[in-house]
Amino acid sequence: MKTHRSILKGGAVARITIEDCLKRIPNRFLVVHAVSKRVKQIRDGSEYLVSSPKNEDIVVALREIAAGKVRVIVGKK
C-alpha cells in the first residue's frame, strides 16, 4: 500500500496517516480506539504530548501515537 506524504521545505512531513501509527500499534482497530480515547482526553483538558500547533485534536492524537508518546495496553480492566 502506497502512502502519500506532502514534504514541506526543510524535509518536514505535513501529513500523518494510519500507516504511520501501525508501526507502533499493529492493529487498525486498536489504532482507531487509541486515537478516539486520546482525542477525548485532549478535549477534557490533557496537554499535547507533541508539538503540533494549529492542528485538530485528531491529528494531534495521530501524531502522538506515531511518535510513540501514546501506548496501548491490552488486558483485563
N, C-alpha and C positions, 0 to 999 in steps of 0.2 A: 504494500500500500504506500503510495507516494504522499508525502506531506509537503504542502506548500507553505513557505515562510516568506515574509517580507523582511528584507535586510535594510536597516537604516544606516546612515552614514556612520562610520566607525565600527561596523560589524555587529551592532546590537540587533537582536531578534525582536520584531514587532508583534509577532503572533505567538500564542500558546495554544497547543492542541491537546486533545485527549491522548494522542500517541506519546506526547512528551511525559504525561503523567503515568502512562502504562510502564514506563521504565522504572518507576518507584512502586507502583501498585499494579500487579499483573492481571487484574480482573476489572473489566469495564464497569460491571455493576458496583463493585466496591469504590471505584473512582467516582462514579456519579453520586453514590451515597456519601462519600467523604466530602465532596465539593458541596453538596447540599447542606450537610451538617456544619461545615466551616462557614458557609455564607450566613447561616442563621446565627452563628457565634459572632461574626463580624457585625451583623445588623443589631445584635444585642449589646454591642459596645466593645468587643475584643479588639485589641490593636492588631494592625497588619504585621505579619511576620517577615515580609519582604518589602522593599521599597517599590511601590507601584502607584505613582501619582496619576490622578485623573483617569483611573480605570474603574470599571464597575466591579462590584463585590465578587461576582462570579469569576471574573478574570483574575482578580487578586487571589482567590481561593485556588484556582488552577495553577497560578504561578507559584504559590506556596507549596503545593503538592509536588510540582515538577522540581522545585528547589530542594525537596527533602525536608521541609520545615514542618510538614504535617504527616503523621504516620497513622496507619490503620492497624488496630489490634483486634484480631478475630478471636473470639472466645465466648465464654459464658458471661452473662450480665451480672 
